[in-house]
Amino acid sequence: MSKIISIGTAVPKYGTQQSAILDFMNAAYNDVAASRKLKILFNYSGISTRYSVIPDFGNNFQEHVLFNGNQYPPNVEDRSNVFKEHAVTLAIEAIQDSLNKLNTTIAEIGITHLITVSCTGIYAPGIDAAIIEQLDLPNDIFHTSINFLGCNAAFPALKFGDMITKTDENAKVLIVCVELCTLHFQPKSNHDNLLSNTIFGDGAAAVVIVSDTNAQQNYEGGMVINGFYSLLLTKGKDLMGWNITPVNFEMVLDAKVPEFIGDKVDDIVLNAGRKLKIAPSTIDKWAIHPGGKKILDTIKKQLKLKDTDLQYSYKVLDEYGNMSSPTILFVLNEIMQAEHKPDETIFSIGFGPGLSIETAMLTHAG
């Protein structure tokens, strides 16, 4: 088995209250009908604060990097250049947080594998190469990237890390998810863009995975990875996705997503439970990707869960919004830092384009 021994998180310095972001949106749209819809979406968002690598969205910041009033929106090249400027720095902050929690350094821990994840920017040589250079990792280290899998991309990365440590008990895998969602803002009045502009923020998360043998020899605590269950619901393939346009990476996020997921979630949990040999009634903690408040509310109602069952998901949504791939790791970090009983079980679910469902079963070990 493998074990997550640390999760680090990081957000950019520009944190802005939803009320201030709404003011920005109203000015950028300059449209009464859009403002009316945005007010409703913002009031129901369940979000207090979101973060961005650029200061453009806050009333208190005078400078503008990409978005300045009603000027013509920046093109995808301009946005990509800002991604290249900021993504690696934020990723390294998350890595450093994960190492601080282990009271170690990058030189001492001896990372053997690096997996980077993003869907909000891409270039070559990419984030992985820059992290290797800036952290002075061995130039023959195993490294790869997972791109454009959306909000649940952390799950394939965790699967990859799990497989690596199962085949090499001395492996020390570092996974880094970094997303700069706010760079892709555009004042387009369809529902997909209005909703995206309501919920998405920037953030990064880093995970260190080792074999259970290695963890027992060198570390205390962590989450044992017991297994994964995946499902591709092709009937929902048009409900969520990305389109690369001359202007930006445009998010497709249909209003039917919560209802669609809600109709399937009972079967998803039951089938995952059969594969992973656990009864849903015995799950101690739930880590649901906070793709939006309506998604959380719908799942809570459908699975007959209490508010406390989804407290970590609601907390992350409130404090950061939806940061795409790092978000579920923020939720798992909250659970990892919370009080727990021995061998308690954590069931995690994420949703991404396809419409793809990813789940993971974890056990809190120490």
C-alpha positions as CSV (number, residue, x, y, z in Angstrom):
1,M,0.0,0.0,0.0
2,S,0.9,3.6,-0.3
3,K,0.4,6.6,2.0
4,I,0.0,10.3,1.6
5,I,2.3,11.6,4.3
6,S,1.8,15.4,3.6
7,I,-0.4,17.8,1.8
8,G,0.7,21.4,1.2
9,T,-1.4,24.3,-0.1
10,A,-0.8,27.8,-1.4
11,V,-2.9,30.6,-2.7
12,P,-1.8,33.9,-4.3
13,K,-1.5,37.1,-2.4
14,Y,-4.5,38.8,-4.0
15,G,-7.4,37.7,-1.9
16,T,-10.7,39.5,-2.7
17,Q,-14.1,39.3,-1.1
18,Q,-16.9,38.1,-3.3
19,S,-18.7,41.5,-2.9
20,A,-15.7,43.3,-4.4
21,I,-15.4,40.7,-7.2
22,L,-19.1,41.3,-8.0
23,D,-18.5,45.0,-8.3
24,F,-15.7,44.2,-10.8
25,M,-17.9,41.9,-12.7
26,N,-20.8,44.4,-12.9
27,A,-18.4,47.0,-14.3
28,A,-16.8,44.6,-16.8
29,Y,-20.1,43.3,-18.1
30,N,-21.8,46.8,-18.1
31,D,-25.1,45.0,-18.7
32,V,-28.2,45.2,-16.5
33,A,-29.4,41.7,-17.3
34,A,-26.0,40.1,-16.7
35,S,-25.6,42.0,-13.4
36,R,-29.0,40.8,-12.2
37,K,-28.0,37.2,-12.9
38,L,-24.6,37.7,-11.4
39,K,-26.1,39.0,-8.2
40,I,-28.2,35.9,-7.8
41,L,-25.3,33.6,-8.5
42,F,-23.0,35.4,-6.2
43,N,-25.5,35.5,-3.3
44,Y,-25.9,31.7,-3.6
45,S,-22.3,30.9,-4.2
46,G,-21.3,29.9,-0.7
47,I,-18.0,31.7,-1.2
48,S,-16.6,34.5,0.9
49,T,-13.2,35.0,-0.7
50,R,-11.3,34.0,-3.9
51,Y,-7.7,34.5,-4.8
52,S,-5.9,35.5,-8.0
53,V,-2.3,35.9,-9.1
54,I,-3.3,39.2,-10.6
55,P,-4.8,42.2,-8.7
56,D,-7.4,43.1,-11.3
57,F,-10.5,41.9,-9.5
58,G,-10.2,43.9,-6.3
59,N,-11.3,47.4,-5.5
60,N,-8.3,48.1,-3.3
61,F,-5.7,47.3,-6.0
62,Q,-4.9,50.1,-8.4
63,E,-2.9,48.2,-11.0
64,H,-4.3,46.0,-13.7
65,V,-2.4,43.2,-15.5
66,L,-5.0,41.8,-17.9
67,F,-8.4,43.3,-17.3
68,N,-9.0,47.0,-17.2
69,G,-12.7,48.1,-17.4
70,N,-14.4,47.5,-20.7
71,Q,-11.2,47.4,-22.8
72,Y,-11.0,44.7,-25.4
73,P,-10.1,41.4,-23.6
74,P,-6.6,40.0,-23.7
75,N,-5.9,37.1,-26.0
76,V,-4.9,33.6,-25.1
77,E,-1.2,34.4,-25.6
78,D,-1.3,37.3,-23.1
79,R,-3.0,35.0,-20.5
80,S,-0.6,32.2,-21.1
81,N,2.4,34.5,-20.5
82,V,0.9,35.5,-17.1
83,F,0.5,31.8,-16.4
84,K,4.1,31.1,-17.2
85,E,5.1,34.0,-14.9
86,H,3.2,32.9,-11.8
87,A,2.3,29.2,-11.9
88,V,5.7,27.8,-10.9
89,T,6.1,30.2,-8.0
90,L,2.7,29.2,-6.6
91,A,3.5,25.5,-7.1
92,I,6.8,25.8,-5.2
93,E,5.0,27.6,-2.3
94,A,2.7,24.6,-2.0
95,I,5.6,22.2,-2.2
96,Q,7.4,24.1,0.5
97,D,4.3,23.9,2.7
98,S,4.1,20.2,2.3
99,L,7.8,19.9,3.3
100,N,7.4,22.2,6.3
101,K,4.7,19.9,7.6
102,L,7.2,17.1,7.5
103,N,10.0,19.2,9.1
104,T,12.2,18.5,6.2
105,T,13.7,20.1,3.1
106,I,13.7,19.2,-0.6
107,A,17.4,18.2,-0.3
108,E,16.8,15.9,2.7
109,I,13.6,14.1,1.6
110,G,15.0,12.7,-1.7
111,I,12.1,13.0,-4.1
112,T,12.3,10.4,-6.9
113,H,9.3,11.2,-9.0
114,L,7.5,14.4,-9.9
115,I,4.0,14.7,-11.3
116,T,2.6,18.1,-12.2
117,V,-1.1,18.8,-13.0
118,S,-2.8,21.8,-14.6
119,C,-5.6,22.6,-17.1
120,T,-5.4,26.4,-17.0
121,G,-2.0,26.8,-18.8
122,I,0.5,24.8,-20.8
123,Y,3.9,25.4,-22.3
124,A,7.1,23.5,-23.0
125,P,9.4,22.9,-21.3
126,G,6.7,23.1,-18.7
127,I,6.1,23.4,-15.0
128,D,7.8,20.2,-14.2
129,A,11.1,21.2,-15.9
130,A,11.0,24.6,-14.1
131,I,10.4,23.0,-10.7
132,I,13.3,20.6,-11.2
133,E,15.5,23.5,-12.1
134,Q,14.4,25.9,-9.3
135,L,14.4,23.2,-6.6
136,D,17.7,21.7,-7.8
137,L,16.2,18.3,-8.2
138,P,18.2,15.6,-9.9
139,N,18.2,16.2,-13.7
140,D,17.5,12.4,-14.2
141,I,14.4,12.4,-11.9
142,F,11.3,10.8,-13.3
143,H,8.9,13.6,-14.2
144,T,5.6,13.8,-16.2
145,S,2.6,16.1,-16.5
146,I,-1.2,15.6,-16.5
147,N,-3.0,18.3,-18.4
148,F,-6.6,19.3,-19.3
149,L,-8.4,16.7,-17.1
150,G,-10.2,19.5,-15.2
151,C,-11.4,19.6,-11.7
152,N,-10.7,15.9,-10.8
153,A,-7.2,15.7,-12.3
154,A,-5.7,15.2,-8.8
155,F,-7.2,11.7,-8.7
156,P,-5.3,10.3,-11.8
157,A,-2.2,11.9,-10.3
158,L,-2.8,10.1,-7.0
159,K,-3.4,6.9,-8.9
160,F,-0.1,7.3,-10.7
161,G,1.7,8.0,-7.4
162,D,0.0,5.0,-5.8
163,M,1.2,2.7,-8.7
164,I,4.7,4.0,-8.5
165,T,5.1,3.4,-4.8
166,K,3.6,-0.1,-5.1
167,T,6.2,-1.1,-7.6
168,D,9.1,0.7,-5.9
169,E,8.9,0.8,-2.1
170,N,11.8,3.4,-2.0
171,A,10.0,5.8,-4.3
172,K,9.1,9.3,-2.9
173,V,6.5,10.8,-5.2
174,L,5.7,14.6,-5.3
175,I,2.5,15.6,-7.0
176,V,1.8,19.3,-7.6
177,C,-1.5,20.7,-8.9
178,V,-1.5,24.4,-9.8
179,E,-4.4,26.3,-11.5
180,L,-4.7,29.9,-12.4
181,C,-8.4,29.9,-13.3
182,T,-8.9,33.7,-13.0
183,L,-6.7,34.4,-16.0
184,H,-9.4,33.1,-18.2
185,F,-12.1,35.6,-17.2
186,Q,-14.2,37.1,-20.0
187,P,-17.4,39.1,-19.7
188,K,-19.5,36.8,-21.8
189,S,-23.2,36.6,-20.8
190,N,-24.0,32.9,-21.3
191,H,-24.7,30.8,-18.3
192,D,-21.4,28.9,-18.5
193,N,-19.3,32.1,-18.2
194,L,-21.5,33.7,-15.6
195,L,-21.2,30.7,-13.4
196,S,-17.5,30.3,-14.0
197,N,-16.9,33.9,-13.1
198,T,-18.8,33.3,-9.9
199,I,-16.9,30.4,-8.5
200,F,-13.4,29.9,-9.8
201,G,-10.2,31.0,-8.1
202,D,-6.4,30.3,-8.2
203,G,-4.5,27.9,-6.0
204,A,-1.9,25.1,-5.8
205,A,-1.5,22.0,-3.7
206,A,1.3,19.5,-3.3
207,V,1.2,15.9,-2.1
208,V,4.0,13.6,-0.9
209,I,3.3,9.9,-1.4
210,V,5.5,7.0,-0.2
211,S,5.1,3.3,0.2
212,D,3.6,2.1,3.5
213,T,6.9,0.4,4.3
214,N,8.8,3.6,3.8
215,A,6.3,5.6,5.9
216,Q,6.5,3.2,8.8
217,Q,10.3,3.4,8.7
218,N,10.6,7.2,8.4
219,Y,7.3,9.1,9.1
220,E,4.3,9.1,11.4
221,G,0.7,9.6,10.4
222,G,-0.8,10.1,7.0
223,M,-3.6,8.7,4.8
224,V,-3.3,5.2,3.4
225,I,-4.6,4.9,-0.1
226,N,-6.9,1.9,-0.3
227,G,-8.1,2.1,-3.8
228,F,-9.9,4.0,-6.6
229,Y,-13.1,3.7,-8.6
230,S,-13.6,5.6,-11.8
231,L,-16.6,6.0,-14.1
232,L,-17.1,7.8,-17.4
233,L,-20.7,9.1,-17.9
234,T,-20.6,9.9,-21.6
235,K,-24.3,11.1,-21.6
236,G,-23.0,14.1,-19.7
237,K,-20.0,14.8,-22.0
238,D,-21.5,18.1,-23.1
239,L,-22.1,19.4,-19.6
240,M,-18.5,20.2,-18.6
241,G,-15.3,20.8,-20.5
242,W,-12.8,23.3,-21.9
243,N,-12.6,25.0,-25.3
244,I,-9.5,26.8,-26.4
245,T,-10.5,30.0,-28.2
246,P,-8.4,32.9,-29.6
247,V,-9.3,34.8,-26.4
248,N,-9.0,32.2,-23.6
249,F,-9.5,28.7,-22.3
250,E,-13.3,28.9,-22.2
251,M,-15.0,26.8,-19.5
252,V,-18.1,24.8,-20.3
253,L,-20.2,24.4,-17.2
254,D,-23.8,23.6,-17.8
255,A,-26.4,24.4,-15.2
256,K,-27.6,20.8,-15.4
257,V,-24.3,19.4,-13.8
258,P,-25.6,19.3,-10.2
259,E,-28.8,17.5,-11.2
260,F,-27.0,15.1,-13.5
261,I,-24.5,14.2,-10.8
262,G,-27.2,14.0,-8.1
263,D,-29.1,11.4,-10.2
264,K,-26.0,9.2,-10.4
265,V,-24.3,9.7,-7.0
266,D,-26.1,6.9,-5.2
267,D,-25.1,4.3,-7.7
268,I,-21.5,5.7,-7.8
269,V,-21.1,5.4,-4.1
270,L,-22.6,1.9,-4.1
271,N,-20.5,0.6,-6.9
272,A,-17.3,2.2,-5.5
273,G,-18.2,0.6,-2.2
274,R,-18.5,-2.8,-3.8
275,K,-15.1,-2.5,-5.6
276,L,-13.3,-1.1,-2.5
277,K,-15.1,-3.5,-0.1
278,I,-16.7,-0.9,2.2
279,A,-20.3,-0.2,3.1
280,P,-21.3,3.5,2.5
281,S,-22.8,3.5,6.0
282,T,-19.4,2.9,7.6
283,I,-17.6,5.9,5.9
284,D,-16.4,8.3,8.6
285,K,-15.5,11.4,6.6
286,W,-16.5,12.7,3.2
287,A,-14.2,14.7,0.9
288,I,-16.4,15.9,-2.0
289,H,-15.0,18.2,-4.6
290,P,-16.7,21.6,-4.0
291,G,-17.4,22.3,-7.6
292,G,-20.1,24.7,-6.4
293,K,-22.6,25.0,-3.6
294,K,-25.4,23.5,-5.6
295,I,-23.3,20.4,-6.3
296,L,-22.6,20.0,-2.6
297,D,-26.2,20.6,-1.6
298,T,-27.5,18.1,-4.2
299,I,-25.1,15.4,-3.1
300,K,-25.8,16.0,0.6
301,K,-29.5,15.7,0.0
302,Q,-29.2,12.6,-2.3
303,L,-26.9,10.7,0.0
304,K,-28.9,11.8,3.1
305,L,-25.7,13.3,4.7
306,K,-25.6,16.0,7.4
307,D,-24.0,19.4,7.1
308,T,-21.1,18.2,9.3
309,D,-20.4,15.4,6.8
310,L,-19.5,17.9,4.2
311,Q,-18.1,20.6,6.5
312,Y,-14.6,20.4,5.0
313,S,-15.9,20.8,1.4
314,Y,-18.1,23.7,2.4
315,K,-15.2,25.3,4.3
316,V,-12.8,25.2,1.3
317,L,-15.5,26.5,-1.0
318,D,-16.2,29.4,1.3
319,E,-12.6,30.4,1.8
320,Y,-11.2,29.8,-1.7
321,G,-13.9,29.0,-4.2
322,N,-13.4,26.3,-6.8
323,M,-9.7,26.2,-7.8
324,S,-10.1,23.2,-10.2
325,S,-7.6,20.4,-9.6
326,P,-6.0,21.5,-6.3
327,T,-9.4,21.9,-4.6
328,I,-10.0,18.3,-3.5
329,L,-6.5,18.3,-2.1
330,F,-7.4,21.4,0.0
331,V,-10.4,19.4,1.3
332,L,-8.2,16.4,2.1
333,N,-5.7,18.7,3.8
334,E,-8.5,20.0,6.1
335,I,-9.4,16.4,7.0
336,M,-5.8,15.5,7.5
337,Q,-5.3,18.4,10.0
338,A,-8.6,17.7,11.8
339,E,-9.1,15.4,14.8
340,H,-9.6,11.8,13.9
341,K,-10.0,8.4,15.4
342,P,-7.7,5.5,14.5
343,D,-8.3,3.9,11.1
344,E,-11.2,6.2,10.2
345,T,-12.2,6.0,6.6
346,I,-12.4,8.9,4.1
347,F,-14.3,8.6,0.9
348,S,-13.5,11.2,-1.8
349,I,-15.3,12.1,-5.0
350,G,-14.4,14.4,-7.8
351,F,-16.0,15.4,-11.1
352,G,-14.5,16.4,-14.4
353,P,-15.1,16.8,-18.2
354,G,-16.3,13.7,-19.9
355,L,-18.4,13.6,-17.6
356,S,-15.8,11.7,-15.6
357,I,-16.2,10.6,-12.0
358,E,-13.2,9.8,-9.8
359,T,-13.3,8.4,-6.3
360,A,-10.7,7.4,-3.7
361,M,-10.9,5.5,-0.5
362,L,-8.4,6.4,2.2
363,T,-7.8,5.4,5.8
364,H,-6.4,7.8,8.4
365,A,-3.4,6.1,9.9
366,G,-2.1,7.8,13.0
